[in-house]
Amino acid sequence: MDKKTVHIETSIISYLTARPSNNLLSAAWQKVTSDWWDTQKNRFELFASDVVIEEAGRGDDLMAGRRLEALIGIPLLAITDEVVGLSESLIQAGALPPKALGDSLHIALSAVHEIDYLLTWNYRHIDNAEAKPLIRKVCAEKGYGYPEICTPQELMGGVENG
């Protein structure tokens, strides 16, 4: 059986490589992300993108270096005309605000490249329960499937995986 595919969005790499947080929620997300990375990532074929590389490279040089190092060896999804077109459609339809261009590209990359899961901690624009129905609708209207958008906690495996 072929492995399912996962697009690793930037927030995953950020929580994976961040300094330990004193914030209870951030610390929990760091732990869940680390656990997923250590125990589940090999069940999937992972992908990132130039958008993830660009976002991960921002900020503090040391932390950016950690984020980029974690992405070494993960194949990149191509930003094609179809990806750009779907990203623009998501924004034009109001599924995401214009300031969330990077987030719309993550979704479009996953949809156009037929990725099974878009893994994220971004609840504001990507894993947003109010936005997802419109995101699904735009993807379908443009002839694309919809990646399952989820967090590492939701992708820990079934009963057979422990």
Phi and psi in radians as a Rosetta constraint file:
Dihedral C 1 N 2 CA 2 C 2 CIRCULARHARMONIC -1.206 0.35
Dihedral N 2 CA 2 C 2 N 3 CIRCULARHARMONIC 2.576 0.35
Dihedral C 2 N 3 CA 3 C 3 CIRCULARHARMONIC -1.259 0.35
Dihedral N 3 CA 3 C 3 N 4 CIRCULARHARMONIC 2.555 0.35
Dihedral C 3 N 4 CA 4 C 4 CIRCULARHARMONIC -1.233 0.35
Dihedral N 4 CA 4 C 4 N 5 CIRCULARHARMONIC 2.714 0.35
Dihedral C 4 N 5 CA 5 C 5 CIRCULARHARMONIC -1.811 0.35
Dihedral N 5 CA 5 C 5 N 6 CIRCULARHARMONIC 2.549 0.35
Dihedral C 5 N 6 CA 6 C 6 CIRCULARHARMONIC -2.328 0.35
Dihedral N 6 CA 6 C 6 N 7 CIRCULARHARMONIC 2.211 0.35
Dihedral C 6 N 7 CA 7 C 7 CIRCULARHARMONIC -1.606 0.35
Dihedral N 7 CA 7 C 7 N 8 CIRCULARHARMONIC 2.051 0.35
Dihedral C 7 N 8 CA 8 C 8 CIRCULARHARMONIC -1.500 0.35
Dihedral N 8 CA 8 C 8 N 9 CIRCULARHARMONIC 1.924 0.35
Dihedral C 8 N 9 CA 9 C 9 CIRCULARHARMONIC -1.445 0.35
Dihedral N 9 CA 9 C 9 N 10 CIRCULARHARMONIC 2.779 0.35
Dihedral C 9 N 10 CA 10 C 10 CIRCULARHARMONIC -0.989 0.35
Dihedral N 10 CA 10 C 10 N 11 CIRCULARHARMONIC -0.633 0.35
Dihedral C 10 N 11 CA 11 C 11 CIRCULARHARMONIC -1.062 0.35
Dihedral N 11 CA 11 C 11 N 12 CIRCULARHARMONIC -0.531 0.35
Dihedral C 11 N 12 CA 12 C 12 CIRCULARHARMONIC -1.130 0.35
Dihedral N 12 CA 12 C 12 N 13 CIRCULARHARMONIC -0.838 0.35
Dihedral C 12 N 13 CA 13 C 13 CIRCULARHARMONIC -1.140 0.35
Dihedral N 13 CA 13 C 13 N 14 CIRCULARHARMONIC -0.641 0.35
Dihedral C 13 N 14 CA 14 C 14 CIRCULARHARMONIC -1.110 0.35
Dihedral N 14 CA 14 C 14 N 15 CIRCULARHARMONIC -0.818 0.35
Dihedral C 14 N 15 CA 15 C 15 CIRCULARHARMONIC -1.214 0.35
Dihedral N 15 CA 15 C 15 N 16 CIRCULARHARMONIC -0.571 0.35
Dihedral C 15 N 16 CA 16 C 16 CIRCULARHARMONIC -1.112 0.35
Dihedral N 16 CA 16 C 16 N 17 CIRCULARHARMONIC -0.676 0.35
Dihedral C 16 N 17 CA 17 C 17 CIRCULARHARMONIC -1.870 0.35
Dihedral N 17 CA 17 C 17 N 18 CIRCULARHARMONIC -0.015 0.35
Dihedral C 17 N 18 CA 18 C 18 CIRCULARHARMONIC -1.198 0.35
Dihedral N 18 CA 18 C 18 N 19 CIRCULARHARMONIC 2.702 0.35
Dihedral C 18 N 19 CA 19 C 19 CIRCULARHARMONIC -1.089 0.35
Dihedral N 19 CA 19 C 19 N 20 CIRCULARHARMONIC 2.593 0.35
Dihedral C 19 N 20 CA 20 C 20 CIRCULARHARMONIC -0.958 0.35
Dihedral N 20 CA 20 C 20 N 21 CIRCULARHARMONIC 2.362 0.35
Dihedral C 20 N 21 CA 21 C 21 CIRCULARHARMONIC -1.728 0.35
Dihedral N 21 CA 21 C 21 N 22 CIRCULARHARMONIC 2.550 0.35
Dihedral C 21 N 22 CA 22 C 22 CIRCULARHARMONIC -1.503 0.35
Dihedral N 22 CA 22 C 22 N 23 CIRCULARHARMONIC -0.261 0.35
Dihedral C 22 N 23 CA 23 C 23 CIRCULARHARMONIC -1.284 0.35
Dihedral N 23 CA 23 C 23 N 24 CIRCULARHARMONIC 2.178 0.35
Dihedral C 23 N 24 CA 24 C 24 CIRCULARHARMONIC -0.986 0.35
Dihedral N 24 CA 24 C 24 N 25 CIRCULARHARMONIC -0.822 0.35
Dihedral C 24 N 25 CA 25 C 25 CIRCULARHARMONIC -1.160 0.35
Dihedral N 25 CA 25 C 25 N 26 CIRCULARHARMONIC -0.792 0.35
Dihedral C 25 N 26 CA 26 C 26 CIRCULARHARMONIC -1.077 0.35
Dihedral N 26 CA 26 C 26 N 27 CIRCULARHARMONIC -0.727 0.35
Dihedral C 26 N 27 CA 27 C 27 CIRCULARHARMONIC -1.091 0.35
Dihedral N 27 CA 27 C 27 N 28 CIRCULARHARMONIC -0.692 0.35
Dihedral C 27 N 28 CA 28 C 28 CIRCULARHARMONIC -1.125 0.35
Dihedral N 28 CA 28 C 28 N 29 CIRCULARHARMONIC -0.771 0.35
Dihedral C 28 N 29 CA 29 C 29 CIRCULARHARMONIC -1.131 0.35
Dihedral N 29 CA 29 C 29 N 30 CIRCULARHARMONIC -0.639 0.35
Dihedral C 29 N 30 CA 30 C 30 CIRCULARHARMONIC -1.071 0.35
Dihedral N 30 CA 30 C 30 N 31 CIRCULARHARMONIC -0.790 0.35
Dihedral C 30 N 31 CA 31 C 31 CIRCULARHARMONIC -1.129 0.35
Dihedral N 31 CA 31 C 31 N 32 CIRCULARHARMONIC -0.806 0.35
Dihedral C 31 N 32 CA 32 C 32 CIRCULARHARMONIC -1.090 0.35
Dihedral N 32 CA 32 C 32 N 33 CIRCULARHARMONIC -0.735 0.35
Dihedral C 32 N 33 CA 33 C 33 CIRCULARHARMONIC -1.107 0.35
Dihedral N 33 CA 33 C 33 N 34 CIRCULARHARMONIC -0.800 0.35
Dihedral C 33 N 34 CA 34 C 34 CIRCULARHARMONIC -1.085 0.35
Dihedral N 34 CA 34 C 34 N 35 CIRCULARHARMONIC -0.759 0.35
Dihedral C 34 N 35 CA 35 C 35 CIRCULARHARMONIC -1.065 0.35
Dihedral N 35 CA 35 C 35 N 36 CIRCULARHARMONIC -0.783 0.35
Dihedral C 35 N 36 CA 36 C 36 CIRCULARHARMONIC -1.068 0.35
Dihedral N 36 CA 36 C 36 N 37 CIRCULARHARMONIC -0.810 0.35
Dihedral C 36 N 37 CA 37 C 37 CIRCULARHARMONIC -1.036 0.35
Dihedral N 37 CA 37 C 37 N 38 CIRCULARHARMONIC -0.740 0.35
Dihedral C 37 N 38 CA 38 C 38 CIRCULARHARMONIC -1.329 0.35
Dihedral N 38 CA 38 C 38 N 39 CIRCULARHARMONIC -0.564 0.35
Dihedral C 38 N 39 CA 39 C 39 CIRCULARHARMONIC -1.971 0.35
Dihedral N 39 CA 39 C 39 N 40 CIRCULARHARMONIC -0.340 0.35
Dihedral C 39 N 40 CA 40 C 40 CIRCULARHARMONIC -2.082 0.35
Dihedral N 40 CA 40 C 40 N 41 CIRCULARHARMONIC -0.462 0.35
Dihedral C 40 N 41 CA 41 C 41 CIRCULARHARMONIC -1.015 0.35
Dihedral N 41 CA 41 C 41 N 42 CIRCULARHARMONIC -0.541 0.35
Dihedral C 41 N 42 CA 42 C 42 CIRCULARHARMONIC -1.288 0.35
Dihedral N 42 CA 42 C 42 N 43 CIRCULARHARMONIC -0.174 0.35
Dihedral C 42 N 43 CA 43 C 43 CIRCULARHARMONIC -1.354 0.35
Dihedral N 43 CA 43 C 43 N 44 CIRCULARHARMONIC -0.193 0.35
Dihedral C 43 N 44 CA 44 C 44 CIRCULARHARMONIC -2.181 0.35
Dihedral N 44 CA 44 C 44 N 45 CIRCULARHARMONIC 2.813 0.35
Dihedral C 44 N 45 CA 45 C 45 CIRCULARHARMONIC -1.673 0.35
Dihedral N 45 CA 45 C 45 N 46 CIRCULARHARMONIC 1.993 0.35
Dihedral C 45 N 46 CA 46 C 46 CIRCULARHARMONIC -1.569 0.35
Dihedral N 46 CA 46 C 46 N 47 CIRCULARHARMONIC 2.567 0.35
Dihedral C 46 N 47 CA 47 C 47 CIRCULARHARMONIC -2.418 0.35
Dihedral N 47 CA 47 C 47 N 48 CIRCULARHARMONIC 2.659 0.35
Dihedral C 47 N 48 CA 48 C 48 CIRCULARHARMONIC -2.285 0.35
Dihedral N 48 CA 48 C 48 N 49 CIRCULARHARMONIC -2.787 0.35
Dihedral C 48 N 49 CA 49 C 49 CIRCULARHARMONIC -2.738 0.35
Dihedral N 49 CA 49 C 49 N 50 CIRCULARHARMONIC 2.974 0.35
Dihedral C 49 N 50 CA 50 C 50 CIRCULARHARMONIC -1.090 0.35
Dihedral N 50 CA 50 C 50 N 51 CIRCULARHARMONIC -0.482 0.35
Dihedral C 50 N 51 CA 51 C 51 CIRCULARHARMONIC -1.125 0.35
Dihedral N 51 CA 51 C 51 N 52 CIRCULARHARMONIC -0.782 0.35
Dihedral C 51 N 52 CA 52 C 52 CIRCULARHARMONIC -1.096 0.35
Dihedral N 52 CA 52 C 52 N 53 CIRCULARHARMONIC -0.780 0.35
Dihedral C 52 N 53 CA 53 C 53 CIRCULARHARMONIC -1.036 0.35
Dihedral N 53 CA 53 C 53 N 54 CIRCULARHARMONIC -0.805 0.35
Dihedral C 53 N 54 CA 54 C 54 CIRCULARHARMONIC -1.122 0.35
Dihedral N 54 CA 54 C 54 N 55 CIRCULARHARMONIC -0.792 0.35
Dihedral C 54 N 55 CA 55 C 55 CIRCULARHARMONIC -1.166 0.35
Dihedral N 55 CA 55 C 55 N 56 CIRCULARHARMONIC -0.718 0.35
Dihedral C 55 N 56 CA 56 C 56 CIRCULARHARMONIC -1.165 0.35
Dihedral N 56 CA 56 C 56 N 57 CIRCULARHARMONIC -0.457 0.35
Dihedral C 56 N 57 CA 57 C 57 CIRCULARHARMONIC -1.426 0.35
Dihedral N 57 CA 57 C 57 N 58 CIRCULARHARMONIC -0.065 0.35
Dihedral C 57 N 58 CA 58 C 58 CIRCULARHARMONIC -1.402 0.35
Dihedral N 58 CA 58 C 58 N 59 CIRCULARHARMONIC 2.759 0.35
Dihedral C 58 N 59 CA 59 C 59 CIRCULARHARMONIC 1.530 0.35
Dihedral N 59 CA 59 C 59 N 60 CIRCULARHARMONIC -2.729 0.35
Dihedral C 59 N 60 CA 60 C 60 CIRCULARHARMONIC -0.872 0.35
Dihedral N 60 CA 60 C 60 N 61 CIRCULARHARMONIC 2.270 0.35
Dihedral C 60 N 61 CA 61 C 61 CIRCULARHARMONIC -1.036 0.35
Dihedral N 61 CA 61 C 61 N 62 CIRCULARHARMONIC -0.730 0.35
Dihedral C 61 N 62 CA 62 C 62 CIRCULARHARMONIC -1.118 0.35
Dihedral N 62 CA 62 C 62 N 63 CIRCULARHARMONIC -0.824 0.35
Dihedral C 62 N 63 CA 63 C 63 CIRCULARHARMONIC -1.222 0.35
Dihedral N 63 CA 63 C 63 N 64 CIRCULARHARMONIC -0.666 0.35
Dihedral C 63 N 64 CA 64 C 64 CIRCULARHARMONIC -1.064 0.35
Dihedral N 64 CA 64 C 64 N 65 CIRCULARHARMONIC -0.704 0.35
Dihedral C 64 N 65 CA 65 C 65 CIRCULARHARMONIC -1.071 0.35
Dihedral N 65 CA 65 C 65 N 66 CIRCULARHARMONIC -0.716 0.35
Dihedral C 65 N 66 CA 66 C 66 CIRCULARHARMONIC -1.101 0.35
Dihedral N 66 CA 66 C 66 N 67 CIRCULARHARMONIC -0.777 0.35
Dihedral C 66 N 67 CA 67 C 67 CIRCULARHARMONIC -1.102 0.35
Dihedral N 67 CA 67 C 67 N 68 CIRCULARHARMONIC -0.796 0.35
Dihedral C 67 N 68 CA 68 C 68 CIRCULARHARMONIC -1.153 0.35
Dihedral N 68 CA 68 C 68 N 69 CIRCULARHARMONIC -0.635 0.35
Dihedral C 68 N 69 CA 69 C 69 CIRCULARHARMONIC -1.093 0.35
Dihedral N 69 CA 69 C 69 N 70 CIRCULARHARMONIC -0.683 0.35
Dihedral C 69 N 70 CA 70 C 70 CIRCULARHARMONIC -1.123 0.35
Dihedral N 70 CA 70 C 70 N 71 CIRCULARHARMONIC -0.416 0.35
Dihedral C 70 N 71 CA 71 C 71 CIRCULARHARMONIC -1.554 0.35
Dihedral N 71 CA 71 C 71 N 72 CIRCULARHARMONIC -0.125 0.35
Dihedral C 71 N 72 CA 72 C 72 CIRCULARHARMONIC -1.028 0.35
Dihedral N 72 CA 72 C 72 N 73 CIRCULARHARMONIC 2.297 0.35
Dihedral C 72 N 73 CA 73 C 73 CIRCULARHARMONIC 1.543 0.35
Dihedral N 73 CA 73 C 73 N 74 CIRCULARHARMONIC -0.116 0.35
Dihedral C 73 N 74 CA 74 C 74 CIRCULARHARMONIC -1.559 0.35
Dihedral N 74 CA 74 C 74 N 75 CIRCULARHARMONIC 2.107 0.35
Dihedral C 74 N 75 CA 75 C 75 CIRCULARHARMONIC -1.065 0.35
Dihedral N 75 CA 75 C 75 N 76 CIRCULARHARMONIC 2.613 0.35
Dihedral C 75 N 76 CA 76 C 76 CIRCULARHARMONIC -1.789 0.35
Dihedral N 76 CA 76 C 76 N 77 CIRCULARHARMONIC 2.362 0.35
Dihedral C 76 N 77 CA 77 C 77 CIRCULARHARMONIC -1.364 0.35
Dihedral N 77 CA 77 C 77 N 78 CIRCULARHARMONIC 2.397 0.35
Dihedral C 77 N 78 CA 78 C 78 CIRCULARHARMONIC -1.331 0.35
Dihedral N 78 CA 78 C 78 N 79 CIRCULARHARMONIC 2.418 0.35
Dihedral C 78 N 79 CA 79 C 79 CIRCULARHARMONIC -1.560 0.35
Dihedral N 79 CA 79 C 79 N 80 CIRCULARHARMONIC 1.685 0.35
Dihedral C 79 N 80 CA 80 C 80 CIRCULARHARMONIC -1.670 0.35
Dihedral N 80 CA 80 C 80 N 81 CIRCULARHARMONIC 3.044 0.35
Dihedral C 80 N 81 CA 81 C 81 CIRCULARHARMONIC -1.044 0.35
Dihedral N 81 CA 81 C 81 N 82 CIRCULARHARMONIC -0.624 0.35
Dihedral C 81 N 82 CA 82 C 82 CIRCULARHARMONIC -1.139 0.35
Dihedral N 82 CA 82 C 82 N 83 CIRCULARHARMONIC -0.699 0.35
Dihedral C 82 N 83 CA 83 C 83 CIRCULARHARMONIC -1.100 0.35
Dihedral N 83 CA 83 C 83 N 84 CIRCULARHARMONIC -0.833 0.35
Dihedral C 83 N 84 CA 84 C 84 CIRCULARHARMONIC -1.073 0.35
Dihedral N 84 CA 84 C 84 N 85 CIRCULARHARMONIC -0.743 0.35
Dihedral C 84 N 85 CA 85 C 85 CIRCULARHARMONIC -1.084 0.35
Dihedral N 85 CA 85 C 85 N 86 CIRCULARHARMONIC -0.766 0.35
Dihedral C 85 N 86 CA 86 C 86 CIRCULARHARMONIC -1.182 0.35
Dihedral N 86 CA 86 C 86 N 87 CIRCULARHARMONIC -0.691 0.35
Dihedral C 86 N 87 CA 87 C 87 CIRCULARHARMONIC -1.028 0.35
Dihedral N 87 CA 87 C 87 N 88 CIRCULARHARMONIC -0.795 0.35
Dihedral C 87 N 88 CA 88 C 88 CIRCULARHARMONIC -1.103 0.35
Dihedral N 88 CA 88 C 88 N 89 CIRCULARHARMONIC -0.695 0.35
Dihedral C 88 N 89 CA 89 C 89 CIRCULARHARMONIC -1.117 0.35
Dihedral N 89 CA 89 C 89 N 90 CIRCULARHARMONIC -0.681 0.35
Dihedral C 89 N 90 CA 90 C 90 CIRCULARHARMONIC -1.084 0.35
Dihedral N 90 CA 90 C 90 N 91 CIRCULARHARMONIC -0.694 0.35
Dihedral C 90 N 91 CA 91 C 91 CIRCULARHARMONIC -1.272 0.35
Dihedral N 91 CA 91 C 91 N 92 CIRCULARHARMONIC -0.771 0.35
Dihedral C 91 N 92 CA 92 C 92 CIRCULARHARMONIC -1.080 0.35
Dihedral N 92 CA 92 C 92 N 93 CIRCULARHARMONIC -0.588 0.35
Dihedral C 92 N 93 CA 93 C 93 CIRCULARHARMONIC -1.382 0.35
Dihedral N 93 CA 93 C 93 N 94 CIRCULARHARMONIC -0.148 0.35
Dihedral C 93 N 94 CA 94 C 94 CIRCULARHARMONIC 1.477 0.35
Dihedral N 94 CA 94 C 94 N 95 CIRCULARHARMONIC 0.189 0.35
Dihedral C 94 N 95 CA 95 C 95 CIRCULARHARMONIC -1.186 0.35
Dihedral N 95 CA 95 C 95 N 96 CIRCULARHARMONIC -0.555 0.35
Dihedral C 95 N 96 CA 96 C 96 CIRCULARHARMONIC -2.416 0.35
Dihedral N 96 CA 96 C 96 N 97 CIRCULARHARMONIC 2.616 0.35
Dihedral C 96 N 97 CA 97 C 97 CIRCULARHARMONIC -1.326 0.35
Dihedral N 97 CA 97 C 97 N 98 CIRCULARHARMONIC 2.749 0.35
Dihedral C 97 N 98 CA 98 C 98 CIRCULARHARMONIC -0.955 0.35
Dihedral N 98 CA 98 C 98 N 99 CIRCULARHARMONIC -0.560 0.35
Dihedral C 98 N 99 CA 99 C 99 CIRCULARHARMONIC -1.228 0.35
Dihedral N 99 CA 99 C 99 N 100 CIRCULARHARMONIC -0.183 0.35
Dihedral C 99 N 100 CA 100 C 100 CIRCULARHARMONIC -1.773 0.35
Dihedral N 100 CA 100 C 100 N 101 CIRCULARHARMONIC 0.700 0.35
Dihedral C 100 N 101 CA 101 C 101 CIRCULARHARMONIC -1.002 0.35
Dihedral N 101 CA 101 C 101 N 102 CIRCULARHARMONIC -0.781 0.35
Dihedral C 101 N 102 CA 102 C 102 CIRCULARHARMONIC -1.042 0.35
Dihedral N 102 CA 102 C 102 N 103 CIRCULARHARMONIC -0.718 0.35
Dihedral C 102 N 103 CA 103 C 103 CIRCULARHARMONIC -1.162 0.35
Dihedral N 103 CA 103 C 103 N 104 CIRCULARHARMONIC -0.690 0.35
Dihedral C 103 N 104 CA 104 C 104 CIRCULARHARMONIC -1.155 0.35
Dihedral N 104 CA 104 C 104 N 105 CIRCULARHARMONIC -0.580 0.35
Dihedral C 104 N 105 CA 105 C 105 CIRCULARHARMONIC -1.172 0.35
Dihedral N 105 CA 105 C 105 N 106 CIRCULARHARMONIC -0.677 0.35
Dihedral C 105 N 106 CA 106 C 106 CIRCULARHARMONIC -1.033 0.35
Dihedral N 106 CA 106 C 106 N 107 CIRCULARHARMONIC -0.791 0.35
Dihedral C 106 N 107 CA 107 C 107 CIRCULARHARMONIC -1.143 0.35
Dihedral N 107 CA 107 C 107 N 108 CIRCULARHARMONIC -0.818 0.35
Dihedral C 107 N 108 CA 108 C 108 CIRCULARHARMONIC -1.102 0.35
Dihedral N 108 CA 108 C 108 N 109 CIRCULARHARMONIC -0.725 0.35
Dihedral C 108 N 109 CA 109 C 109 CIRCULARHARMONIC -1.019 0.35
Dihedral N 109 CA 109 C 109 N 110 CIRCULARHARMONIC -0.782 0.35
Dihedral C 109 N 110 CA 110 C 110 CIRCULARHARMONIC -1.145 0.35
Dihedral N 110 CA 110 C 110 N 111 CIRCULARHARMONIC -0.743 0.35
Dihedral C 110 N 111 CA 111 C 111 CIRCULARHARMONIC -1.195 0.35
Dihedral N 111 CA 111 C 111 N 112 CIRCULARHARMONIC -0.878 0.35
Dihedral C 111 N 112 CA 112 C 112 CIRCULARHARMONIC -1.115 0.35
Dihedral N 112 CA 112 C 112 N 113 CIRCULARHARMONIC -0.665 0.35
Dihedral C 112 N 113 CA 113 C 113 CIRCULARHARMONIC -1.557 0.35
Dihedral N 113 CA 113 C 113 N 114 CIRCULARHARMONIC 0.167 0.35
Dihedral C 113 N 114 CA 114 C 114 CIRCULARHARMONIC 0.969 0.35
Dihedral N 114 CA 114 C 114 N 115 CIRCULARHARMONIC 0.776 0.35
Dihedral C 114 N 115 CA 115 C 115 CIRCULARHARMONIC -1.369 0.35
Dihedral N 115 CA 115 C 115 N 116 CIRCULARHARMONIC 2.449 0.35
Dihedral C 115 N 116 CA 116 C 116 CIRCULARHARMONIC -1.268 0.35
Dihedral N 116 CA 116 C 116 N 117 CIRCULARHARMONIC -0.776 0.35
Dihedral C 116 N 117 CA 117 C 117 CIRCULARHARMONIC -2.285 0.35
Dihedral N 117 CA 117 C 117 N 118 CIRCULARHARMONIC 2.405 0.35
Dihedral C 117 N 118 CA 118 C 118 CIRCULARHARMONIC -1.888 0.35
Dihedral N 118 CA 118 C 118 N 119 CIRCULARHARMONIC 1.891 0.35
Dihedral C 118 N 119 CA 119 C 119 CIRCULARHARMONIC -1.598 0.35
Dihedral N 119 CA 119 C 119 N 120 CIRCULARHARMONIC 2.177 0.35
Dihedral C 119 N 120 CA 120 C 120 CIRCULARHARMONIC -2.716 0.35
Dihedral N 120 CA 120 C 120 N 121 CIRCULARHARMONIC 2.764 0.35
Dihedral C 120 N 121 CA 121 C 121 CIRCULARHARMONIC -1.952 0.35
Dihedral N 121 CA 121 C 121 N 122 CIRCULARHARMONIC 0.164 0.35
Dihedral C 121 N 122 CA 122 C 122 CIRCULARHARMONIC -1.483 0.35
Dihedral N 122 CA 122 C 122 N 123 CIRCULARHARMONIC 1.676 0.35
Dihedral C 122 N 123 CA 123 C 123 CIRCULARHARMONIC -1.489 0.35
Dihedral N 123 CA 123 C 123 N 124 CIRCULARHARMONIC -0.314 0.35
Dihedral C 123 N 124 CA 124 C 124 CIRCULARHARMONIC -1.155 0.35
Dihedral N 124 CA 124 C 124 N 125 CIRCULARHARMONIC -0.852 0.35
Dihedral C 124 N 125 CA 125 C 125 CIRCULARHARMONIC -2.123 0.35
Dihedral N 125 CA 125 C 125 N 126 CIRCULARHARMONIC -0.435 0.35
Dihedral C 125 N 126 CA 126 C 126 CIRCULARHARMONIC -1.766 0.35
Dihedral N 126 CA 126 C 126 N 127 CIRCULARHARMONIC -1.044 0.35
Dihedral C 126 N 127 CA 127 C 127 CIRCULARHARMONIC -1.687 0.35
Dihedral N 127 CA 127 C 127 N 128 CIRCULARHARMONIC 1.000 0.35
Dihedral C 127 N 128 CA 128 C 128 CIRCULARHARMONIC -1.888 0.35
Dihedral N 128 CA 128 C 128 N 129 CIRCULARHARMONIC 2.062 0.35
Dihedral C 128 N 129 CA 129 C 129 CIRCULARHARMONIC -1.037 0.35
Dihedral N 129 CA 129 C 129 N 130 CIRCULARHARMONIC -0.536 0.35
Dihedral C 129 N 130 CA 130 C 130 CIRCULARHARMONIC -1.400 0.35
Dihedral N 130 CA 130 C 130 N 131 CIRCULARHARMONIC -0.496 0.35
Dihedral C 130 N 131 CA 131 C 131 CIRCULARHARMONIC -1.502 0.35
Dihedral N 131 CA 131 C 131 N 132 CIRCULARHARMONIC -0.530 0.35
Dihedral C 131 N 132 CA 132 C 132 CIRCULARHARMONIC -1.013 0.35
Dihedral N 132 CA 132 C 132 N 133 CIRCULARHARMONIC -0.683 0.35
Dihedral C 132 N 133 CA 133 C 133 CIRCULARHARMONIC -1.050 0.35
Dihedral N 133 CA 133 C 133 N 134 CIRCULARHARMONIC -0.700 0.35
Dihedral C 133 N 134 CA 134 C 134 CIRCULARHARMONIC -1.247 0.35
Dihedral N 134 CA 134 C 134 N 135 CIRCULARHARMONIC -0.652 0.35
Dihedral C 134 N 135 CA 135 C 135 CIRCULARHARMONIC -1.042 0.35
Dihedral N 135 CA 135 C 135 N 136 CIRCULARHARMONIC -0.824 0.35
Dihedral C 135 N 136 CA 136 C 136 CIRCULARHARMONIC -1.002 0.35
Dihedral N 136 CA 136 C 136 N 137 CIRCULARHARMONIC -0.786 0.35
Dihedral C 136 N 137 CA 137 C 137 CIRCULARHARMONIC -1.084 0.35
Dihedral N 137 CA 137 C 137 N 138 CIRCULARHARMONIC -0.809 0.35
Dihedral C 137 N 138 CA 138 C 138 CIRCULARHARMONIC -1.107 0.35
Dihedral N 138 CA 138 C 138 N 139 CIRCULARHARMONIC -0.777 0.35
Dihedral C 138 N 139 CA 139 C 139 CIRCULARHARMONIC -1.013 0.35
Dihedral N 139 CA 139 C 139 N 140 CIRCULARHARMONIC -0.819 0.35
Dihedral C 139 N 140 CA 140 C 140 CIRCULARHARMONIC -1.112 0.35
Dihedral N 140 CA 140 C 140 N 141 CIRCULARHARMONIC -0.776 0.35
Dihedral C 140 N 141 CA 141 C 141 CIRCULARHARMONIC -1.072 0.35
Dihedral N 141 CA 141 C 141 N 142 CIRCULARHARMONIC -0.525 0.35
Dihedral C 141 N 142 CA 142 C 142 CIRCULARHARMONIC -1.592 0.35
Dihedral N 142 CA 142 C 142 N 143 CIRCULARHARMONIC 0.043 0.35
Dihedral C 142 N 143 CA 143 C 143 CIRCULARHARMONIC 1.526 0.35
Dihedral N 143 CA 143 C 143 N 144 CIRCULARHARMONIC 0.350 0.35
Dihedral C 143 N 144 CA 144 C 144 CIRCULARHARMONIC -1.993 0.35
Dihedral N 144 CA 144 C 144 N 145 CIRCULARHARMONIC 2.673 0.35
Dihedral C 144 N 145 CA 145 C 145 CIRCULARHARMONIC -1.305 0.35
Dihedral N 145 CA 145 C 145 N 146 CIRCULARHARMONIC 3.120 0.35
Dihedral C 145 N 146 CA 146 C 146 CIRCULARHARMONIC -2.137 0.35
Dihedral N 146 CA 146 C 146 N 147 CIRCULARHARMONIC 2.130 0.35
Dihedral C 146 N 147 CA 147 C 147 CIRCULARHARMONIC -1.214 0.35
Dihedral N 147 CA 147 C 147 N 148 CIRCULARHARMONIC 2.574 0.35
Dihedral C 147 N 148 CA 148 C 148 CIRCULARHARMONIC -1.274 0.35
Dihedral N 148 CA 148 C 148 N 149 CIRCULARHARMONIC 1.996 0.35
Dihedral C 148 N 149 CA 149 C 149 CIRCULARHARMONIC -1.590 0.35
Dihedral N 149 CA 149 C 149 N 150 CIRCULARHARMONIC 2.165 0.35
Dihedral C 149 N 150 CA 150 C 150 CIRCULARHARMONIC -2.720 0.35
Dihedral N 150 CA 150 C 150 N 151 CIRCULARHARMONIC 2.976 0.35
Dihedral C 150 N 151 CA 151 C 151 CIRCULARHARMONIC -1.719 0.35
Dihedral N 151 CA 151 C 151 N 152 CIRCULARHARMONIC 2.894 0.35
Dihedral C 151 N 152 CA 152 C 152 CIRCULARHARMONIC -1.003 0.35
Dihedral N 152 CA 152 C 152 N 153 CIRCULARHARMONIC -0.597 0.35
Dihedral C 152 N 153 CA 153 C 153 CIRCULARHARMONIC -1.065 0.35
Dihedral N 153 CA 153 C 153 N 154 CIRCULARHARMONIC -0.574 0.35
Dihedral C 153 N 154 CA 154 C 154 CIRCULARHARMONIC -1.442 0.35
Dihedral N 154 CA 154 C 154 N 155 CIRCULARHARMONIC -0.162 0.35
Dihedral C 154 N 155 CA 155 C 155 CIRCULARHARMONIC -2.086 0.35
Dihedral N 155 CA 155 C 155 N 156 CIRCULARHARMONIC 0.698 0.35
Dihedral C 155 N 156 CA 156 C 156 CIRCULARHARMONIC -1.547 0.35
Dihedral N 156 CA 156 C 156 N 157 CIRCULARHARMONIC -0.032 0.35
Dihedral C 156 N 157 CA 157 C 157 CIRCULARHARMONIC 1.772 0.35
Dihedral N 157 CA 157 C 157 N 158 CIRCULARHARMONIC 2.873 0.35
Dihedral C 157 N 158 CA 158 C 158 CIRCULARHARMONIC -1.586 0.35
Dihedral N 158 CA 158 C 158 N 159 CIRCULARHARMONIC -2.921 0.35
Dihedral C 158 N 159 CA 159 C 159 CIRCULARHARMONIC -1.011 0.35
Dihedral N 159 CA 159 C 159 N 160 CIRCULARHARMONIC -0.701 0.35
Dihedral C 159 N 160 CA 160 C 160 CIRCULARHARMONIC -1.174 0.35
Dihedral N 160 CA 160 C 160 N 161 CIRCULARHARMONIC -0.278 0.35
Dihedral C 160 N 161 CA 161 C 161 CIRCULARHARMONIC -1.759 0.35
Dihedral N 161 CA 161 C 161 N 162 CIRCULARHARMONIC 0.191 0.35
